[in-house]
Amino acid sequence: MAAASDNFYACYLLISENPNSKTKKSYIGFTTNPARRIRQHNGDLTCGGAYATYQHRPWKMLLFVHGFTSQVQALQFEWSWQKPNKAKTLRTRRPPPSLHGLRLKTRVLFDLLTSPPWSFLPLTLALLEGDALRDLKIAVKVPPNVRVVATTLEEVGARPL
């Protein structure tokens, strides 16, 4: 399924590369076109809104998850990833309070991928910055329903993932 297709729904993780930020900011979002969305976040495209990330530009997309069967399903995944303490699917898997920032968001991502209903979907985890998980210094086991691919934003719209 190519990124330009009508049925491509993805949730992504951004990290700020702003040298003036005291801490590394991160952001979780939803898109149907990752290459276009990162350009919106970085201000290259003015349409499409990216108000919440304006102050911490530039942004780098580390990874995205796709393979959701509907937009609603992808938006539910995004909401659960953004609000793990409110997500019913993670009720029994609360992350330790010592985790913050990227480590927390990556831990929550893998907890979601191993929780129903997403553990039953054939999802794809696209790593955009080399081995993003290694860079985050997290040891995780990728669930069997998730295929991991290394790609670039330039390739995302040009070929099926």
N, C-alpha and C positions, 0 to 999 in steps of 0.2 A: 504494500500500500504506500503510495507516494505521498509526500507531505502536501502536495497541491490538491490531493483528492478531496471530495466533499465529505468523506467519512473519516478524516484524520483528526483525532482529538488527542491532545497531549497536555500533560502537566509538567512544568519545568522548574528548575532551580537556578537562580542567578546569584552571583556574588559581585559586590561592588569592587571596582578597581580604583576608586577615588583615593588619591594619595593624601587628601586632607581629612579623611575619616579617621577618627581615633580607634574605632573598632571595625572589623570587617562586617559590613552589612550584607544580608542575604534576603532573597525574596522568592516566594513560590507563586506561580501563576498558571493559567490555562491558556492554550492557544490552539488554533487550527493550522498555523504556519509559523514554526519556530524561527526561521530565518527573518521573516518580516517582523515578528514580535520583538526580537532583540534590537532591531533597528529602531522600532518605536520607543523602546526603553532608553536607548542612547540618544534620542532626539534627531536621528537621521531622517525619520519620517514624522511628520507632525500630526497626521491623522491616526486615529485609533486609541489615543489616550494612554498615557503612562505617568499619570500625575503622582502616584505614590512613590515612584522611583526617581523622580526628577532631581532631587537634591543630592543623590549619591552617584550620579553618572561619573564615569562610564561603567557599564555592566558587562559581565562575561557570563554566558550560559554554560553551566557545568554539565548538565544532563537533562534529559527529559524522558518521560515514560509515555508510551502510546500503545494502542491496541484496544482501547475502550470501544464498546459496541455502540455507544451513543454519547451525545454531548452531555446529557444529564448525568450519566455514569462518570464521565471525566470530571465534571464540576463537583460531584459528590466526593470524588477522590481528592480533588484540590482542597475542598473545604476541610476534609478530615486531616489532610497533611498540614494545613495551616493552623488548625485548632485541635491538636491531638487530645487535649484534656477534655474536650466536649464530644469527641467522636465516640459513638457507641461501639464501633468496631474495635476500638482500642481500649475498651473499658478495663480489660484484665491485663493490659500490657502498657502500663504507664511507664514512660522513660524515667530513668533516675534524675533527680533534681540537679545533679552535678553536671549534666549535659547542657550545653548552650550552643547557639549559633549553628554553624554547619554540621557539627557532630550531632546535635539534636535533630536537625532536619533530615539528615541522612539516616539516622537510627529510626525515626518515625516512618520514613519512606519504606525501609525494609520491613518494619512491623506491619505496615499497611499491605505490602505485597504478599505477605504470608497470612493475611487475615481475609476471611470471607467478606464480601463476595469477590474481592479482587484475586484471591488465591486460586479461583477457578477460571480466570481469564488468561488467554495466551498473550501476555503483555511483552513489550520490548522496552528495555532500558538502554537508551542511547547515550553513550559517554562522549562528550564533545571536546574535552580538554585532556587528551591523552588518557591516562588511567585516573579519572577523577576520584575514584574511591580510594586509590592508593595515596593520592595527594591529600585526602582528608584524614589519612592515617586511621582508617577504620577497618577492622577485620569483620567481614560479614559473609554469610553464606547466601548466595543468590538462590531464591526458591526455584523449584523445577519448572514452574509455569512461566518463568521470565527468561527471555532470551536477551543476552547482552551483546551490543554492537558498539564498536568504536567508529565514530564518524566525525565529519566537520559540518559546519553550517552550510558551506558551499555545496556539499553533497546531498544535504537533506532534501531539497526540492528536486534534485536531478535524478535520483534513483529510488527504487523501492527500499524500504528499511526492513 
